[in-house]
Amino acid sequence: MHEIIKAEIYFDGEYYCAKTLGIDVFTQGKTLDETIDNLKEAVALHLDDSKNPDKQIDTFF
């Protein structure tokens, strides 16, 4: 089963920024292609972590 995840992509004057609608994912890139690739990776990681709710992140950077 496939799920559609909508995202908003905008140019802030320096970088392309992308944020998803409905789940908490944000990323950016210097080009539109880089931003889309980063967004695909970030969403995949977010969904993978969502399947493991007991997994905790202890380090932030």
CHARMM-style PDB file with segment names, atoms N, HN, CA, C and O in Angstrom:
ATOM      1  N   MET     1       0.836  -1.177   0.000  1.00  0.00      PROA
ATOM      2  CA  MET     1       0.000   0.000   0.000  1.00  0.00      PROA
ATOM      3  C   MET     1       0.887   1.248   0.000  1.00  0.00      PROA
ATOM      4  O   MET     1       1.864   1.327   0.744  1.00  0.00      PROA
ATOM      5  N   HSD     2       0.542   2.196  -0.822  1.00  0.00      PROA
ATOM      6  HN  HSD     2      -0.252   2.132  -1.427  1.00  0.00      PROA
ATOM      7  CA  HSD     2       1.287   3.447  -0.902  1.00  0.00      PROA
ATOM      8  C   HSD     2       0.495   4.563  -0.248  1.00  0.00      PROA
ATOM      9  O   HSD     2      -0.731   4.626  -0.346  1.00  0.00      PROA
ATOM     10  N   GLU     3       1.214   5.426   0.409  1.00  0.00      PROA
ATOM     11  HN  GLU     3       2.209   5.376   0.488  1.00  0.00      PROA
ATOM     12  CA  GLU     3       0.594   6.585   1.044  1.00  0.00      PROA
ATOM     13  C   GLU     3       1.150   7.844   0.393  1.00  0.00      PROA
ATOM     14  O   GLU     3       2.351   7.940   0.138  1.00  0.00      PROA
ATOM     15  N   ILE     4       0.289   8.795   0.129  1.00  0.00      PROA
ATOM     16  HN  ILE     4      -0.686   8.717   0.336  1.00  0.00      PROA
ATOM     17  CA  ILE     4       0.723  10.058  -0.459  1.00  0.00      PROA
ATOM     18  C   ILE     4       1.051  11.035   0.663  1.00  0.00      PROA
ATOM     19  O   ILE     4       0.233  11.289   1.547  1.00  0.00      PROA
ATOM     20  N   ILE     5       2.253  11.573   0.609  1.00  0.00      PROA
ATOM     21  HN  ILE     5       2.917  11.367  -0.109  1.00  0.00      PROA
ATOM     22  CA  ILE     5       2.686  12.574   1.584  1.00  0.00      PROA
ATOM     23  C   ILE     5       2.921  13.867   0.813  1.00  0.00      PROA
ATOM     24  O   ILE     5       3.759  13.924  -0.087  1.00  0.00      PROA
ATOM     25  N   LYS     6       2.184  14.885   1.170  1.00  0.00      PROA
ATOM     26  HN  LYS     6       1.503  14.839   1.901  1.00  0.00      PROA
ATOM     27  CA  LYS     6       2.312  16.174   0.491  1.00  0.00      PROA
ATOM     28  C   LYS     6       3.373  17.020   1.184  1.00  0.00      PROA
ATOM     29  O   LYS     6       3.544  16.967   2.402  1.00  0.00      PROA
ATOM     30  N   ALA     7       4.077  17.800   0.373  1.00  0.00      PROA
ATOM     31  HN  ALA     7       3.938  17.843  -0.617  1.00  0.00      PROA
ATOM     32  CA  ALA     7       5.120  18.673   0.907  1.00  0.00      PROA
ATOM     33  C   ALA     7       5.033  20.040   0.244  1.00  0.00      PROA
ATOM     34  O   ALA     7       4.569  20.185  -0.887  1.00  0.00      PROA
ATOM     35  N   GLU     8       5.485  21.015   0.976  1.00  0.00      PROA
ATOM     36  HN  GLU     8       5.862  20.897   1.895  1.00  0.00      PROA
ATOM     37  CA  GLU     8       5.566  22.390   0.482  1.00  0.00      PROA
ATOM     38  C   GLU     8       7.042  22.716   0.304  1.00  0.00      PROA
ATOM     39  O   GLU     8       7.831  22.565   1.237  1.00  0.00      PROA
ATOM     40  N   ILE     9       7.415  23.161  -0.885  1.00  0.00      PROA
ATOM     41  HN  ILE     9       6.774  23.283  -1.643  1.00  0.00      PROA
ATOM     42  CA  ILE     9       8.807  23.521  -1.164  1.00  0.00      PROA
ATOM     43  C   ILE     9       8.841  24.991  -1.568  1.00  0.00      PROA
ATOM     44  O   ILE     9       8.057  25.438  -2.406  1.00  0.00      PROA
ATOM     45  N   TYR    10       9.757  25.729  -0.961  1.00  0.00      PROA
ATOM     46  HN  TYR    10      10.394  25.365  -0.281  1.00  0.00      PROA
ATOM     47  CA  TYR    10       9.871  27.151  -1.274  1.00  0.00      PROA
ATOM     48  C   TYR    10      11.338  27.564  -1.255  1.00  0.00      PROA
ATOM     49  O   TYR    10      12.171  26.902  -0.636  1.00  0.00      PROA
ATOM     50  N   PHE    11      11.640  28.651  -1.929  1.00  0.00      PROA
ATOM     51  HN  PHE    11      10.964  29.189  -2.431  1.00  0.00      PROA
ATOM     52  CA  PHE    11      12.996  29.197  -1.974  1.00  0.00      PROA
ATOM     53  C   PHE    11      13.054  30.388  -1.033  1.00  0.00      PROA
ATOM     54  O   PHE    11      12.282  31.336  -1.178  1.00  0.00      PROA
ATOM     55  N   ASP    12      13.969  30.345  -0.065  1.00  0.00      PROA
ATOM     56  HN  ASP    12      14.597  29.575   0.053  1.00  0.00      PROA
ATOM     57  CA  ASP    12      14.038  31.417   0.935  1.00  0.00      PROA
ATOM     58  C   ASP    12      15.035  32.519   0.568  1.00  0.00      PROA
ATOM     59  O   ASP    12      15.342  33.383   1.390  1.00  0.00      PROA
ATOM     60  N   GLY    13      15.532  32.485  -0.649  1.00  0.00      PROA
ATOM     61  HN  GLY    13      15.283  31.783  -1.316  1.00  0.00      PROA
ATOM     62  CA  GLY    13      16.510  33.473  -1.088  1.00  0.00      PROA
ATOM     63  C   GLY    13      17.917  32.920  -1.127  1.00  0.00      PROA
ATOM     64  O   GLY    13      18.784  33.447  -1.824  1.00  0.00      PROA
ATOM     65  N   GLU    14      18.143  31.849  -0.371  1.00  0.00      PROA
ATOM     66  HN  GLU    14      17.439  31.421   0.195  1.00  0.00      PROA
ATOM     67  CA  GLU    14      19.457  31.205  -0.344  1.00  0.00      PROA
ATOM     68  C   GLU    14      19.346  29.697  -0.565  1.00  0.00      PROA
ATOM     69  O   GLU    14      20.162  29.116  -1.280  1.00  0.00      PROA
ATOM     70  N   TYR    15      18.356  29.069   0.035  1.00  0.00      PROA
ATOM     71  HN  TYR    15      17.693  29.541   0.616  1.00  0.00      PROA
ATOM     72  CA  TYR    15      18.163  27.624  -0.058  1.00  0.00      PROA
ATOM     73  C   TYR    15      16.724  27.303  -0.430  1.00  0.00      PROA
ATOM     74  O   TYR    15      15.809  28.095  -0.205  1.00  0.00      PROA
ATOM     75  N   TYR    16      16.550  26.110  -1.010  1.00  0.00      PROA
ATOM     76  HN  TYR    16      17.293  25.467  -1.193  1.00  0.00      PROA
ATOM     77  CA  TYR    16      15.209  25.567  -1.173  1.00  0.00      PROA
ATOM     78  C   TYR    16      14.874  24.857   0.132  1.00  0.00      PROA
ATOM     79  O   TYR    16      15.689  24.090   0.646  1.00  0.00      PROA
ATOM     80  N   CYS    17      13.709  25.099   0.661  1.00  0.00      PROA
ATOM     81  HN  CYS    17      13.047  25.722   0.244  1.00  0.00      PROA
ATOM     82  CA  CYS    17      13.266  24.503   1.913  1.00  0.00      PROA
ATOM     83  C   CYS    17      12.037  23.650   1.638  1.00  0.00      PROA
ATOM     84  O   CYS    17      11.204  24.004   0.804  1.00  0.00      PROA
ATOM     85  N   ALA    18      11.926  22.531   2.336  1.00  0.00      PROA
ATOM     86  HN  ALA    18      12.603  22.243   3.013  1.00  0.00      PROA
ATOM     87  CA  ALA    18      10.780  21.645   2.147  1.00  0.00      PROA
ATOM     88  C   ALA    18      10.255  21.205   3.496  1.00  0.00      PROA
ATOM     89  O   ALA    18      11.021  20.834   4.385  1.00  0.00      PROA
ATOM     90  N   LYS    19       8.934  21.250   3.640  1.00  0.00      PROA
ATOM     91  HN  LYS    19       8.312  21.551   2.918  1.00  0.00      PROA
ATOM     92  CA  LYS    19       8.311  20.726   4.848  1.00  0.00      PROA
ATOM     93  C   LYS    19       7.092  19.924   4.433  1.00  0.00      PROA
ATOM     94  O   LYS    19       6.362  20.296   3.514  1.00  0.00      PROA
ATOM     95  N   THR    20       6.891  18.830   5.119  1.00  0.00      PROA
ATOM     96  HN  THR    20       7.484  18.527   5.865  1.00  0.00      PROA
ATOM     97  CA  THR    20       5.754  17.981   4.800  1.00  0.00      PROA
ATOM     98  C   THR    20       4.511  18.487   5.506  1.00  0.00      PROA
ATOM     99  O   THR    20       4.587  19.176   6.523  1.00  0.00      PROA
ATOM    100  N   LEU    21       3.387  18.137   4.955  1.00  0.00      PROA
ATOM    101  HN  LEU    21       3.325  17.577   4.129  1.00  0.00      PROA
ATOM    102  CA  LEU    21       2.099  18.481   5.539  1.00  0.00      PROA
ATOM    103  C   LEU    21       1.533  17.214   6.170  1.00  0.00      PROA
ATOM    104  O   LEU    21       1.314  16.219   5.478  1.00  0.00      PROA
ATOM    105  N   GLY    22       1.300  17.244   7.451  1.00  0.00      PROA
ATOM    106  HN  GLY    22       1.477  18.052   8.013  1.00  0.00      PROA
ATOM    107  CA  GLY    22       0.733  16.085   8.129  1.00  0.00      PROA
ATOM    108  C   GLY    22       1.713  15.307   8.984  1.00  0.00      PROA
ATOM    109  O   GLY    22       1.313  14.673   9.961  1.00  0.00      PROA
ATOM    110  N   ILE    23       2.992  15.343   8.632  1.00  0.00      PROA
ATOM    111  HN  ILE    23       3.316  15.858   7.839  1.00  0.00      PROA
ATOM    112  CA  ILE    23       4.014  14.734   9.486  1.00  0.00      PROA
ATOM    113  C   ILE    23       5.108  15.776   9.688  1.00  0.00      PROA
ATOM    114  O   ILE    23       5.249  16.699   8.886  1.00  0.00      PROA
ATOM    115  N   ASP    24       5.868  15.629  10.742  1.00  0.00      PROA
ATOM    116  HN  ASP    24       5.754  14.879  11.394  1.00  0.00      PROA
ATOM    117  CA  ASP    24       6.834  16.651  11.141  1.00  0.00      PROA
ATOM    118  C   ASP    24       8.202  16.396  10.507  1.00  0.00      PROA
ATOM    119  O   ASP    24       9.094  15.837  11.146  1.00  0.00      PROA
ATOM    120  N   VAL    25       8.363  16.812   9.237  1.00  0.00      PROA
ATOM    121  HN  VAL    25       7.639  17.266   8.718  1.00  0.00      PROA
ATOM    122  CA  VAL    25       9.628  16.645   8.526  1.00  0.00      PROA
ATOM    123  C   VAL    25       9.965  17.963   7.828  1.00  0.00      PROA
ATOM    124  O   VAL    25       9.113  18.569   7.177  1.00  0.00      PROA
ATOM    125  N   PHE    26      11.216  18.395   7.972  1.00  0.00      PROA
ATOM    126  HN  PHE    26      11.908  17.902   8.500  1.00  0.00      PROA
ATOM    127  CA  PHE    26      11.705  19.606   7.311  1.00  0.00      PROA
ATOM    128  C   PHE    26      13.117  19.339   6.820  1.00  0.00      PROA
ATOM    129  O   PHE    26      13.898  18.674   7.501  1.00  0.00      PROA
ATOM    130  N   THR    27      13.449  19.852   5.642  1.00  0.00      PROA
ATOM    131  HN  THR    27      12.814  20.392   5.088  1.00  0.00      PROA
ATOM    132  CA  THR    27      14.804  19.734   5.115  1.00  0.00      PROA
ATOM    133  C   THR    27      15.065  20.891   4.160  1.00  0.00      PROA
ATOM    134  O   THR    27      14.168  21.682   3.866  1.00  0.00      PROA
ATOM    135  N   GLN    28      16.297  20.981   3.681  1.00  0.00      PROA
ATOM    136  HN  GLN    28      17.026  20.339   3.920  1.00  0.00      PROA
ATOM    137  CA  GLN    28      16.651  22.037   2.733  1.00  0.00      PROA
ATOM    138  C   GLN    28      17.766  21.551   1.830  1.00  0.00      PROA
ATOM    139  O   GLN    28      18.383  20.517   2.086  1.00  0.00      PROA
ATOM    140  N   GLY    29      18.020  22.302   0.774  1.00  0.00      PROA
ATOM    141  HN  GLY    29      17.519  23.142   0.566  1.00  0.00      PROA
ATOM    142  CA  GLY    29      19.100  21.996  -0.148  1.00  0.00      PROA
ATOM    143  C   GLY    29      19.439  23.213  -0.981  1.00  0.00      PROA
ATOM    144  O   GLY    29      18.669  24.171  -1.048  1.00  0.00      PROA
ATOM    145  N   LYS    30      20.602  23.166  -1.618  1.00  0.00      PROA
ATOM    146  HN  LYS    30      21.228  22.388  -1.564  1.00  0.00      PROA
ATOM    147  CA  LYS    30      21.035  24.294  -2.446  1.00  0.00      PROA
ATOM    148  C   LYS    30      20.322  24.311  -3.796  1.00  0.00      PROA
ATOM    149  O   LYS    30      20.164  25.369  -4.404  1.00  0.00      PROA
ATOM    150  N   THR    31      19.892  23.145  -4.261  1.00  0.00      PROA
ATOM    151  HN  THR    31      20.020  22.285  -3.767  1.00  0.00      PROA
ATOM    152  CA  THR    31      19.153  23.052  -5.522  1.00  0.00      PROA
ATOM    153  C   THR    31      17.822  22.356  -5.259  1.00  0.00      PROA
ATOM    154  O   THR    31      17.634  21.721  -4.222  1.00  0.00      PROA
ATOM    155  N   LEU    32      16.909  22.484  -6.207  1.00  0.00      PROA
ATOM    156  HN  LEU    32      17.062  23.001  -7.050  1.00  0.00      PROA
ATOM    157  CA  LEU    32      15.615  21.826  -6.069  1.00  0.00      PROA
ATOM    158  C   LEU    32      15.778  20.308  -6.055  1.00  0.00      PROA
ATOM    159  O   LEU    32      15.135  19.622  -5.261  1.00  0.00      PROA
ATOM    160  N   ASP    33      16.638  19.781  -6.936  1.00  0.00      PROA
ATOM    161  HN  ASP    33      17.160  20.339  -7.581  1.00  0.00      PROA
ATOM    162  CA  ASP    33      16.869  18.331  -6.968  1.00  0.00      PROA
ATOM    163  C   ASP    33      17.453  17.828  -5.652  1.00  0.00      PROA
ATOM    164  O   ASP    33      17.035  16.787  -5.144  1.00  0.00      PROA
ATOM    165  N   GLU    34      18.412  18.559  -5.099  1.00  0.00      PROA
ATOM    166  HN  GLU    34      18.752  19.404  -5.511  1.00  0.00      PROA
ATOM    167  CA  GLU    34      19.007  18.172  -3.817  1.00  0.00      PROA
ATOM    168  C   GLU    34      17.952  18.196  -2.710  1.00  0.00      PROA
ATOM    169  O   GLU    34      17.930  17.316  -1.850  1.00  0.00      PROA
ATOM    170  N   THR    35      17.093  19.189  -2.734  1.00  0.00      PROA
ATOM    171  HN  THR    35      17.111  19.904  -3.433  1.00  0.00      PROA
ATOM    172  CA  THR    35      16.046  19.304  -1.719  1.00  0.00      PROA
ATOM    173  C   THR    35      15.071  18.140  -1.806  1.00  0.00      PROA
ATOM    174  O   THR    35      14.675  17.584  -0.781  1.00  0.00      PROA
ATOM    175  N   ILE    36      14.683  17.770  -3.011  1.00  0.00      PROA
ATOM    176  HN  ILE    36      15.004  18.222  -3.844  1.00  0.00      PROA
ATOM    177  CA  ILE    36      13.763  16.640  -3.185  1.00  0.00      PROA
ATOM    178  C   ILE    36      14.415  15.345  -2.716  1.00  0.00      PROA
ATOM    179  O   ILE    36      13.768  14.540  -2.046  1.00  0.00      PROA
ATOM    180  N   ASP    37      15.685  15.131  -3.057  1.00  0.00      PROA
ATOM    181  HN  ASP    37      16.211  15.785  -3.601  1.00  0.00      PROA
ATOM    182  CA  ASP    37      16.400  13.938  -2.579  1.00  0.00      PROA
ATOM    183  C   ASP    37      16.480  13.928  -1.054  1.00  0.00      PROA
ATOM    184  O   ASP    37      16.260  12.893  -0.426  1.00  0.00      PROA
ATOM    185  N   ASN    38      16.793  15.078  -0.459  1.00  0.00      PROA
ATOM    186  HN  ASN    38      16.972  15.919  -0.969  1.00  0.00      PROA
ATOM    187  CA  ASN    38      16.867  15.175   1.004  1.00  0.00      PROA
ATOM    188  C   ASN    38      15.505  14.902   1.635  1.00  0.00      PROA
ATOM    189  O   ASN    38      15.413  14.260   2.681  1.00  0.00      PROA
ATOM    190  N   LEU    39      14.453  15.392   0.993  1.00  0.00      PROA
ATOM    191  HN  LEU    39      14.528  15.914   0.143  1.00  0.00      PROA
ATOM    192  CA  LEU    39      13.102  15.190   1.512  1.00  0.00      PROA
ATOM    193  C   LEU    39      12.718  13.714   1.484  1.00  0.00      PROA
ATOM    194  O   LEU    39      12.151  13.203   2.450  1.00  0.00      PROA
ATOM    195  N   LYS    40      13.021  13.033   0.392  1.00  0.00      PROA
ATOM    196  HN  LYS    40      13.481  13.448  -0.392  1.00  0.00      PROA
ATOM    197  CA  LYS    40      12.728  11.594   0.306  1.00  0.00      PROA
ATOM    198  C   LYS    40      13.445  10.835   1.421  1.00  0.00      PROA
ATOM    199  O   LYS    40      12.854   9.969   2.067  1.00  0.00      PROA
ATOM    200  N   GLU    41      14.712  11.159   1.644  1.00  0.00      PROA
ATOM    201  HN  GLU    41      15.192  11.862   1.120  1.00  0.00      PROA
ATOM    202  CA  GLU    41      15.485  10.495   2.692  1.00  0.00      PROA
ATOM    203  C   GLU    41      14.927  10.817   4.081  1.00  0.00      PROA
ATOM    204  O   GLU    41      14.794   9.924   4.918  1.00  0.00      PROA
ATOM    205  N   ALA    42      14.605  12.077   4.324  1.00  0.00      PROA
ATOM    206  HN  ALA    42      14.713  12.802   3.644  1.00  0.00      PROA
ATOM    207  CA  ALA    42      14.099  12.486   5.638  1.00  0.00      PROA
ATOM    208  C   ALA    42      12.753  11.831   5.944  1.00  0.00      PROA
ATOM    209  O   ALA    42      12.517  11.400   7.073  1.00  0.00      PROA
ATOM    210  N   VAL    43      11.877  11.754   4.955  1.00  0.00      PROA
ATOM    211  HN  VAL    43      12.069  12.104   4.038  1.00  0.00      PROA
ATOM    212  CA  VAL    43      10.573  11.110   5.159  1.00  0.00      PROA
ATOM    213  C   VAL    43      10.761   9.624   5.427  1.00  0.00      PROA
ATOM    214  O   VAL    43      10.119   9.072   6.320  1.00  0.00      PROA
ATOM    215  N   ALA    44      11.629   8.972   4.667  1.00  0.00      PROA
ATOM    216  HN  ALA    44      12.151   9.420   3.941  1.00  0.00      PROA
ATOM    217  CA  ALA    44      11.884   7.545   4.883  1.00  0.00      PROA
ATOM    218  C   ALA    44      12.407   7.294   6.294  1.00  0.00      PROA
ATOM    219  O   ALA    44      11.971   6.351   6.955  1.00  0.00      PROA
ATOM    220  N   LEU    45      13.328   8.120   6.757  1.00  0.00      PROA
ATOM    221  HN  LEU    45      13.682   8.886   6.220  1.00  0.00      PROA
ATOM    222  CA  LEU    45      13.863   7.967   8.112  1.00  0.00      PROA
ATOM    223  C   LEU    45      12.791   8.231   9.158  1.00  0.00      PROA
ATOM    224  O   LEU    45      12.716   7.524  10.163  1.00  0.00      PROA
ATOM    225  N   HSD    46      11.968   9.232   8.932  1.00  0.00      PROA
ATOM    226  HN  HSD    46      12.029   9.806   8.115  1.00  0.00      PROA
ATOM    227  CA  HSD    46      10.890   9.552   9.873  1.00  0.00      PROA
ATOM    228  C   HSD    46       9.907   8.389   9.976  1.00  0.00      PROA
ATOM    229  O   HSD    46       9.514   8.004  11.077  1.00  0.00      PROA
ATOM    230  N   LEU    47       9.514   7.834   8.844  1.00  0.00      PROA
ATOM    231  HN  LEU    47       9.834   8.147   7.949  1.00  0.00      PROA
ATOM    232  CA  LEU    47       8.554   6.736   8.855  1.00  0.00      PROA
ATOM    233  C   LEU    47       9.161   5.485   9.473  1.00  0.00      PROA
ATOM    234  O   LEU    47       8.465   4.732  10.154  1.00  0.00      PROA
ATOM    235  N   ASP    48      10.454   5.253   9.243  1.00  0.00      PROA
ATOM    236  HN  ASP    48      11.019   5.865   8.689  1.00  0.00      PROA
ATOM    237  CA  ASP    48      11.128   4.113   9.855  1.00  0.00      PROA
ATOM    238  C   ASP    48      11.146   4.258  11.370  1.00  0.00      PROA
ATOM    239  O   ASP    48      10.896   3.289  12.086  1.00  0.00      PROA
ATOM    240  N   ASP    49      11.438   5.462  11.869  1.00  0.00      PROA
ATOM    241  HN  ASP    49      11.640   6.250  11.288  1.00  0.00      PROA
ATOM    242  CA  ASP    49      11.436   5.714  13.309  1.00  0.00      PROA
ATOM    243  C   ASP    49      10.036   5.607  13.887  1.00  0.00      PROA
ATOM    244  O   ASP    49       9.874   5.205  15.039  1.00  0.00      PROA
ATOM    245  N   SER    50       9.021   5.961  13.106  1.00  0.00      PROA
ATOM    246  HN  SER    50       9.153   6.288  12.170  1.00  0.00      PROA
ATOM    247  CA  SER    50       7.640   5.888  13.582  1.00  0.00      PROA
ATOM    248  C   SER    50       7.216   4.448  13.837  1.00  0.00      PROA
ATOM    249  O   SER    50       6.343   4.186  14.664  1.00  0.00      PROA
ATOM    250  N   LYS    51       7.840   3.518  13.121  1.00  0.00      PROA
ATOM    251  HN  LYS    51       8.550   3.730  12.450  1.00  0.00      PROA
ATOM    252  CA  LYS    51       7.518   2.103  13.315  1.00  0.00      PROA
ATOM    253  C   LYS    51       8.160   1.564  14.586  1.00  0.00      PROA
ATOM    254  O   LYS    51       7.780   0.498  15.071  1.00  0.00      PROA
ATOM    255  N   ASN    52       9.137   2.297  15.131  1.00  0.00      PROA
ATOM    256  HN  ASN    52       9.447   3.162  14.738  1.00  0.00      PROA
ATOM    257  CA  ASN    52       9.844   1.893  16.342  1.00  0.00      PROA
ATOM    258  C   ASN    52       9.697   2.979  17.401  1.00  0.00      PROA
ATOM    259  O   ASN    52      10.665   3.682  17.690  1.00  0.00      PROA
ATOM    260  N   PRO    53       8.508   3.136  17.990  1.00  0.00      PROA
ATOM    261  CA  PRO    53       8.294   4.250  18.929  1.00  0.00      PROA
ATOM    262  C   PRO    53       9.125   4.173  20.204  1.00  0.00      PROA
ATOM    263  O   PRO    53       9.291   5.185  20.885  1.00  0.00      PROA
ATOM    264  N   ASP    54       9.651   2.996  20.543  1.00  0.00      PROA
ATOM    265  HN  ASP    54       9.517   2.174  19.990  1.00  0.00      PROA
ATOM    266  CA  ASP    54      10.470   2.867  21.751  1.00  0.00      PROA
ATOM    267  C   ASP    54      11.889   3.380  21.527  1.00  0.00      PROA
ATOM    268  O   ASP    54      12.644   3.560  22.483  1.00  0.00      PROA
ATOM    269  N   LYS    55      12.249   3.613  20.285  1.00  0.00      PROA
ATOM    270  HN  LYS    55      11.636   3.467  19.508  1.00  0.00      PROA
ATOM    271  CA  LYS    55      13.584   4.095  19.949  1.00  0.00      PROA
ATOM    272  C   LYS    55      13.694   5.560  20.365  1.00  0.00      PROA
ATOM    273  O   LYS    55      12.875   6.382  19.955  1.00  0.00      PROA
ATOM    274  N   GLN    56      14.686   5.889  21.165  1.00  0.00      PROA
ATOM    275  HN  GLN    56      15.352   5.221  21.498  1.00  0.00      PROA
ATOM    276  CA  GLN    56      14.877   7.247  21.673  1.00  0.00      PROA
ATOM    277  C   GLN    56      16.144   7.841  21.072  1.00  0.00      PROA
ATOM    278  O   GLN    56      17.121   7.128  20.842  1.00  0.00      PROA
ATOM    279  N   ILE    57      16.127   9.126  20.822  1.00  0.00      PROA
ATOM    280  HN  ILE    57      15.334   9.705  21.008  1.00  0.00      PROA
ATOM    281  CA  ILE    57      17.320   9.840  20.361  1.00  0.00      PROA
ATOM    282  C   ILE    57      17.908  10.564  21.562  1.00  0.00      PROA
ATOM    283  O   ILE    57      17.260  11.426  22.156  1.00  0.00      PROA
ATOM    284  N   ASP    58      19.141  10.210  21.916  1.00  0.00      PROA
ATOM    285  HN  ASP    58      19.668   9.509  21.434  1.00  0.00      PROA
ATOM    286  CA  ASP    58      19.780  10.788  23.089  1.00  0.00      PROA
ATOM    287  C   ASP    58      20.685  11.964  22.743  1.00  0.00      PROA
ATOM    288  O   ASP    58      21.003  12.769  23.618  1.00  0.00      PROA
ATOM    289  N   THR    59      21.104  12.077  21.496  1.00  0.00      PROA
ATOM    290  HN  THR    59      20.846  11.423  20.785  1.00  0.00      PROA
ATOM    291  CA  THR    59      22.035  13.115  21.100  1.00  0.00      PROA
ATOM    292  C   THR    59      21.392  14.023  20.072  1.00  0.00      PROA
ATOM    293  O   THR    59      20.809  13.555  19.094  1.00  0.00      PROA
ATOM    294  N   PHE    60      21.498  15.312  20.293  1.00  0.00      PROA
ATOM    295  HN  PHE    60      21.972  15.693  21.087  1.00  0.00      PROA
ATOM    296  CA  PHE    60      20.995  16.296  19.347  1.00  0.00      PROA
ATOM    297  C   PHE    60      22.159  17.145  18.890  1.00  0.00      PROA
ATOM    298  O   PHE    60      23.037  17.473  19.688  1.00  0.00      PROA
ATOM    299  N   PHE    61      22.181  17.506  17.624  1.00  0.00      PROA
ATOM    300  HN  PHE    61      21.467  17.240  16.975  1.00  0.00      PROA
ATOM    301  CA  PHE    61      23.228  18.381  17.105  1.00  0.00      PROA
ATOM    302  C   PHE    61      22.649  19.335  16.103  1.00  0.00      PROA
ATOM    303  OT1 PHE    61      23.373  20.161  15.547  1.00  0.00      PROA
TER     304      PHE     61
END
